[in-house]
Amino acid sequence: MAGWGKKCARWAAGLLTVVAFALILAGCEKEPKEREVVVGPWKDTVASYHNIITFRSNGSFGILTLMEKNLAQIDENAEKVKVEGKWQLLSPEEEGDPLLLVMTAESIRGESAWVVDTPVTYLVERLSSNQMKLRSPAGEHVVWDRIRGDQADEDEDGVPLTRIATGPLVVGLTKLRTNEENRYLCIQMELIVDGVDSAPYVEPVRGASGSPTGAFCIHPTVYEALILHLGRLRYKEVRSLKRFAVVLEDMERIVNPYLGGRLKEIDVIKVVVTTDRQDVDAFVAQYTSEAFEAETDDSKKS
């Protein structure tokens, strides 16, 4: 009997080990592969309110609510609502059922419908790299659009910013005298924009296959407005950094209305003033080739 008792003990211990191992495997089950698609910034617009929802890979999320005023500009005087919390994407219990997106607020700044430590579960009816269609706990259909682009740092309120390269801008400076030598102004800039998907006169860059690359470019109308303004400048207005700072302020005033007031700043990458056409050709070739290489790299990835 003693031997039988030992066998039973060993069998029970083995069974417990198997059960424990199975539980560990269940606990370590991989999260849905769609989780990678969810990570990143999304935008939800309801009437004049813009919700910027950012899902981070570490399982946290942030929501920033901004209010829009006339001319598609953010009302800086309106209260900004900010929510931070944890999120989780759960696989369906049965095949064919939708994924579940569970969001739990941990901190709230400003007046919001969110409640701390109260999970909100959305049914994910459709998920793509560009759009997320959900059903709220109240049964309402919700659509969130992906915010894309070459992401710059977030601003102080956590709004994702996008860098838009202008491409090489080259103009001949206005001459005061006929005997004055020809001078050329060459500029490469990046426009830093918030809420790029809502900015007019901005177009997605498409690769060789015709698919969006995730980057953006300015509409030819904006490019022409910049060229027209720069072509009126004289050499004395750009011959020093201090004077060029005034030109930069003027360019910001010209461009901002085209972008619906969403321009944060203009980042000047390089400025060249030269009398040599070879310098101009080299400048254009440098920044045109960079854009081509970026597009080619993207087409290779796809």
KAWOFEN-V637435 format. One record per residue. N is the residue number from 0. RES is the residue in one letter. BURIAL is 1 if it has 24 or more other ideal C-beta (glycine too) atoms within 12 Angstrom, else 0. Layout:
# KAWOFEN-V637435
N/RES/BURIAL
N/RES/BURIAL
This chain:
# KAWOFEN-V637435
0/M/0
1/A/0
2/G/0
3/W/0
4/G/0
5/K/0
6/K/0
7/C/0
8/A/0
9/R/0
10/W/0
11/A/0
12/A/0
13/G/0
14/L/0
15/L/0
16/T/0
17/V/0
18/V/0
19/A/0
20/F/0
21/A/0
22/L/0
23/I/0
24/L/0
25/A/0
26/G/0
27/C/0
28/E/0
29/K/0
30/E/0
31/P/0
32/K/0
33/E/1
34/R/1
35/E/0
36/V/1
37/V/1
38/V/1
39/G/1
40/P/1
41/W/1
42/K/1
43/D/1
44/T/1
45/V/0
46/A/0
47/S/0
48/Y/1
49/H/1
50/N/1
51/I/1
52/I/1
53/T/1
54/F/1
55/R/0
56/S/0
57/N/0
58/G/0
59/S/0
60/F/1
61/G/1
62/I/1
63/L/1
64/T/1
65/L/1
66/M/1
67/E/1
68/K/0
69/N/0
70/L/0
71/A/1
72/Q/1
73/I/1
74/D/0
75/E/0
76/N/0
77/A/0
78/E/0
79/K/1
80/V/1
81/K/1
82/V/1
83/E/1
84/G/1
85/K/1
86/W/1
87/Q/1
88/L/1
89/L/1
90/S/0
91/P/0
92/E/0
93/E/0
94/E/0
95/G/0
96/D/0
97/P/1
98/L/1
99/L/1
100/L/1
101/V/1
102/M/1
103/T/1
104/A/1
105/E/0
106/S/0
107/I/0
108/R/0
109/G/0
110/E/0
111/S/1
112/A/0
113/W/1
114/V/0
115/V/0
116/D/0
117/T/0
118/P/0
119/V/1
120/T/0
121/Y/1
122/L/1
123/V/1
124/E/1
125/R/0
126/L/1
127/S/0
128/S/0
129/N/0
130/Q/0
131/M/1
132/K/1
133/L/1
134/R/0
135/S/0
136/P/0
137/A/0
138/G/0
139/E/0
140/H/0
141/V/1
142/V/1
143/W/1
144/D/1
145/R/1
146/I/1
147/R/1
148/G/1
149/D/1
150/Q/1
151/A/1
152/D/0
153/E/0
154/D/1
155/E/0
156/D/1
157/G/1
158/V/1
159/P/1
160/L/1
161/T/1
162/R/1
163/I/1
164/A/1
165/T/1
166/G/1
167/P/1
168/L/1
169/V/1
170/V/1
171/G/1
172/L/1
173/T/0
174/K/0
175/L/0
176/R/0
177/T/0
178/N/0
179/E/0
180/E/0
181/N/0
182/R/1
183/Y/1
184/L/1
185/C/1
186/I/1
187/Q/1
188/M/1
189/E/1
190/L/1
191/I/1
192/V/1
193/D/1
194/G/1
195/V/1
196/D/1
197/S/1
198/A/1
199/P/1
200/Y/1
201/V/1
202/E/0
203/P/1
204/V/1
205/R/0
206/G/0
207/A/0
208/S/0
209/G/0
210/S/0
211/P/0
212/T/1
213/G/1
214/A/1
215/F/1
216/C/1
217/I/1
218/H/0
219/P/0
220/T/0
221/V/1
222/Y/1
223/E/0
224/A/1
225/L/1
226/I/1
227/L/0
228/H/1
229/L/1
230/G/0
231/R/0
232/L/1
233/R/0
234/Y/1
235/K/0
236/E/1
237/V/1
238/R/0
239/S/0
240/L/0
241/K/0
242/R/0
243/F/1
244/A/0
245/V/0
246/V/1
247/L/1
248/E/0
249/D/0
250/M/1
251/E/1
252/R/0
253/I/1
254/V/1
255/N/1
256/P/0
257/Y/1
258/L/1
259/G/1
260/G/1
261/R/1
262/L/1
263/K/1
264/E/1
265/I/1
266/D/1
267/V/1
268/I/0
269/K/1
270/V/1
271/V/1
272/V/1
273/T/1
274/T/0
275/D/0
276/R/0
277/Q/0
278/D/0
279/V/1
280/D/0
281/A/0
282/F/1
283/V/1
284/A/0
285/Q/0
286/Y/1
287/T/0
288/S/0
289/E/0
290/A/1
291/F/0
292/E/0
293/A/0
294/E/1
295/T/0
296/D/0
297/D/0
298/S/0
299/K/0
300/K/0
301/S/0
